[in-house]
Amino acid sequence: MKRTIIKCPHCGAEYLAGEIFLPNSFVGQPTNIIKGRDNNILSYEGSDMDLEEQYQCDFCNTKFKVKATITFKTDEYKDIFDDEEYVSKGE
């Protein structure tokens, strides 16, 4: 498994994203999502993703900013049993 490491720009101390970013702020907390006829988002309340955080290094006390870059990719999932009737042959 590939780990994404965040490094202090001054001393090189390593951090994982979960040490710096707060989960609820990072992914946002959208509520009351209103969608149009084409299922596109028209409006919502709450918060969007917060991809920037400030942190003070635990080792050298240097303050630094971290900006996350996230992309989402979707692929249609096809279950092999969705359209077929599965029959087991008993012995």
BAVEX-581686 format. One record per residue (C-alpha): residue number from 1; residue in one letter; chain; x, y, z. Coordinates in steps of 0.02 Angstrom, whole numbers. Layout:
BEGIN
atom k NUM	r A	c A	px X	py Y	pz Z
...
// end
This chain:
BEGIN
atom k 1	r M	c A	px 0	py 0	pz 0
atom k 2	r K	c A	px 66	py 170	pz -49
atom k 3	r R	c A	px 68	py 296	pz 92
atom k 4	r T	c A	px 47	py 481	pz 63
atom k 5	r I	c A	px 174	py 570	pz 171
atom k 6	r I	c A	px 169	py 754	pz 219
atom k 7	r K	c A	px 339	py 826	pz 265
atom k 8	r C	c A	px 383	py 978	pz 369
atom k 9	r P	c A	px 467	py 1098	pz 247
atom k 10	r H	c A	px 597	py 1145	pz 379
atom k 11	r C	c A	px 656	py 985	pz 464
atom k 12	r G	c A	px 578	py 849	pz 354
atom k 13	r A	c A	px 475	py 770	pz 495
atom k 14	r E	c A	px 345	py 654	pz 418
atom k 15	r Y	c A	px 157	py 656	pz 450
atom k 16	r L	c A	px 6	py 562	pz 387
atom k 17	r A	c A	px -144	py 662	pz 328
atom k 18	r G	c A	px -248	py 604	pz 476
atom k 19	r E	c A	px -125	py 689	pz 594
atom k 20	r I	c A	px -153	py 859	pz 514
atom k 21	r F	c A	px -326	py 863	pz 434
atom k 22	r L	c A	px -489	py 847	pz 530
atom k 23	r P	c A	px -599	py 717	pz 441
atom k 24	r N	c A	px -764	py 813	pz 449
atom k 25	r S	c A	px -685	py 974	pz 387
atom k 26	r F	c A	px -583	py 886	pz 254
atom k 27	r V	c A	px -730	py 799	pz 168
atom k 28	r G	c A	px -855	py 935	pz 211
atom k 29	r Q	c A	px -1026	py 922	pz 289
atom k 30	r P	c A	px -1155	py 960	pz 154
atom k 31	r T	c A	px -1337	py 957	pz 207
atom k 32	r N	c A	px -1505	py 994	pz 125
atom k 33	r I	c A	px -1440	py 953	pz -49
atom k 34	r I	c A	px -1561	py 1007	pz -185
atom k 35	r K	c A	px -1545	py 925	pz -356
atom k 36	r G	c A	px -1624	py 971	pz -522
atom k 37	r R	c A	px -1713	py 863	pz -650
atom k 38	r D	c A	px -1547	py 806	pz -723
atom k 39	r N	c A	px -1486	py 758	pz -549
atom k 40	r N	c A	px -1363	py 902	pz -546
atom k 41	r I	c A	px -1335	py 994	pz -383
atom k 42	r L	c A	px -1427	py 1159	pz -379
atom k 43	r S	c A	px -1387	py 1210	pz -201
atom k 44	r Y	c A	px -1341	py 1146	pz -30
atom k 45	r E	c A	px -1311	py 1206	pz 146
atom k 46	r G	c A	px -1168	py 1162	pz 260
atom k 47	r S	c A	px -985	py 1159	pz 216
atom k 48	r D	c A	px -884	py 1108	pz 64
atom k 49	r M	c A	px -718	py 1015	pz 72
atom k 50	r D	c A	px -577	py 1109	pz 161
atom k 51	r L	c A	px -418	py 1056	pz 73
atom k 52	r E	c A	px -300	py 1178	pz 159
atom k 53	r E	c A	px -235	py 1165	pz 336
atom k 54	r Q	c A	px -103	py 1251	pz 442
atom k 55	r Y	c A	px 5	py 1149	pz 560
atom k 56	r Q	c A	px 148	py 1177	pz 680
atom k 57	r C	c A	px 282	py 1044	pz 672
atom k 58	r D	c A	px 291	py 936	pz 827
atom k 59	r F	c A	px 481	py 930	pz 816
atom k 60	r C	c A	px 548	py 1100	pz 759
atom k 61	r N	c A	px 393	py 1209	pz 794
atom k 62	r T	c A	px 393	py 1278	pz 616
atom k 63	r K	c A	px 220	py 1329	pz 556
atom k 64	r F	c A	px 175	py 1271	pz 381
atom k 65	r K	c A	px 27	py 1254	pz 264
atom k 66	r V	c A	px -32	py 1094	pz 183
atom k 67	r K	c A	px -140	py 1098	pz 26
atom k 68	r A	c A	px -221	py 935	pz -28
atom k 69	r T	c A	px -258	py 895	pz -209
atom k 70	r I	c A	px -394	py 766	pz -233
atom k 71	r T	c A	px -468	py 691	pz -390
atom k 72	r F	c A	px -616	py 575	pz -402
atom k 73	r K	c A	px -636	py 442	pz -536
atom k 74	r T	c A	px -794	py 342	pz -565
atom k 75	r D	c A	px -815	py 178	pz -657
atom k 76	r E	c A	px -977	py 84	pz -681
atom k 77	r Y	c A	px -982	py -71	pz -574
atom k 78	r K	c A	px -1056	py -225	pz -654
atom k 79	r D	c A	px -1097	py -372	pz -542
atom k 80	r I	c A	px -1089	py -535	pz -639
atom k 81	r F	c A	px -1248	py -594	pz -552
atom k 82	r D	c A	px -1352	py -437	pz -588
atom k 83	r D	c A	px -1435	py -492	pz -750
atom k 84	r E	c A	px -1420	py -679	pz -741
atom k 85	r E	c A	px -1510	py -808	pz -641
atom k 86	r Y	c A	px -1381	py -910	pz -550
atom k 87	r V	c A	px -1416	py -1096	pz -542
atom k 88	r S	c A	px -1312	py -1212	pz -436
atom k 89	r K	c A	px -1293	py -1390	pz -497
atom k 90	r G	c A	px -1316	py -1506	pz -351
atom k 91	r E	c A	px -1219	py -1668	pz -337
// end
